[in-house]
Amino acid sequence: MRKLLIAAAALAAGMMAGCGPAAAQQAQYFEVPKGGRPHDVAAAPDGTVWYTAQRTGKLGILDPKTGRAEEVPLGEGSAPHGVIVGPDGAAWITDGGLNAIVRVDPKTRAVKAWKLPEDTGYANLNTAAFDGRGRIWFTGQTGFYGRLDPASGDMKVWKAPEGRGPYGITATPAGEIYYVSLAGSHLAKVDLESGAATVIEPPTPDQGARRVWSDSQGRLWISEWNSGQLSRYDPKAGTWKSWTPPGEKPRTYSVYVDETDKVWITDFAANAILRFDPATETFQSFPSDRPGANVRQMLGRPGEAWGAESGTDRLVVIRY
Amino acid sequence: MLAASAPSAAEGARVFQRCFSCHSVDPAEGHVQGPNLAGIVGRRAGTRPGYSYSPALRRARAGGLVWTEQALDHFLADPEAMIPGTEMSMPPLRKPRDRQAVIRFLQTTASPR
């Protein structure tokens, strides 16, 4: 059964500029059903915005025009973590509770789940990315990564080379797949056919790589939870570069690169979303208007950067 | 009619796989994403050295929260309800037996020296 809820949308008046020029952008907040603790977001092709209600086991569908949020139950025991838009226009979810990859049809709301193989055990499924060949790759934080071909149903799961920790995953414009390990503090590149993962060690030890995103040039941007840094790895040059966000002891959780190659991160310590301009090497801060926002992931579409405030049961968009 | 047996530590170790990606219970290891949980049962909340606790856990510590079996049971049943603002994003462990099993398992872990 679907549940409709009228959600209030609140405009935040004026933004603060952390360390860059004054922000002309505005943040808009959308209340979603209480208690869901929205974890990840994805901007859907039809103009809606999807989010995972991790605590209540649902996929949320927000219509920003009306502020209405609809939630689709994913099944008994569901605890969805990540959601992305697939090449078929559907929502693809990494569901830690179901230990399955779940697809939700945006038109019919039909839910289909592909369970991980029994012998894998509990994987704590985290995040997913498509490789440009129609296959979805995913991470399991207990020490796995895997691949599902939805067309054939073929699923393969591999043990991560350094055990627990695989968290964020991304595809480059060329369709290459990289993931990062939070517990293992490294980046890894996956061979699309053999599935073998090659570890790429960063120069900062124990940095706590949580999420990763590719820019238009195939360079990998990494949010580092332990070190607080934002780092970039250039696969062609084999070089790393890091920047530290402003403030004391930043706790950089998520990273997303927009269509203009600006880099969006979230900092739990500053309770803020930050935008980094690689050209000027400056950060611009968009603090939440409520404490404990805990934005764990961002994603967007041209002109819009979306995040889920897991601590306040709201979605936020910054238009630029 | 036989009463259901209490869950074993081994059963708890299996349930703890849900927690393993963020928490170590090896006293020789450091913290992962979450604090090391070795010897947590009976310990005051938010006091494991070397871990940067969230403001919510620091408030719980200041309030005198001790991780008794009962407190752990309440927390695992709904972390966000017991400690609003906790950064632990694990969904609730809804089955009482799973919670009892995890607590039994945690009781077998040794506190770091």
Boltz contact constraints between the chains, C-beta under 6 A:
constraints:
  - contact:
      token1: [A, 54]
      token2: [B, 91]
      max_distance: 6.0
  - contact:
      token1: [A, 55]
      token2: [B, 91]
      max_distance: 6.0
  - contact:
      token1: [A, 79]
      token2: [B, 91]
      max_distance: 6.0
  - contact:
      token1: [A, 97]
      token2: [B, 91]
      max_distance: 6.0
  - contact:
      token1: [A, 122]
      token2: [B, 17]
      max_distance: 6.0
  - contact:
      token1: [A, 122]
      token2: [B, 18]
      max_distance: 6.0
  - contact:
      token1: [A, 124]
      token2: [B, 21]
      max_distance: 6.0
  - contact:
      token1: [A, 141]
      token2: [B, 21]
      max_distance: 6.0
  - contact:
      token1: [A, 142]
      token2: [B, 20]
      max_distance: 6.0
  - contact:
      token1: [A, 142]
      token2: [B, 21]
      max_distance: 6.0
  - contact:
      token1: [A, 164]
      token2: [B, 21]
      max_distance: 6.0
  - contact:
      token1: [A, 182]
      token2: [B, 33]
      max_distance: 6.0
  - contact:
      token1: [A, 183]
      token2: [B, 32]
      max_distance: 6.0
  - contact:
      token1: [A, 292]
      token2: [B, 85]
      max_distance: 6.0
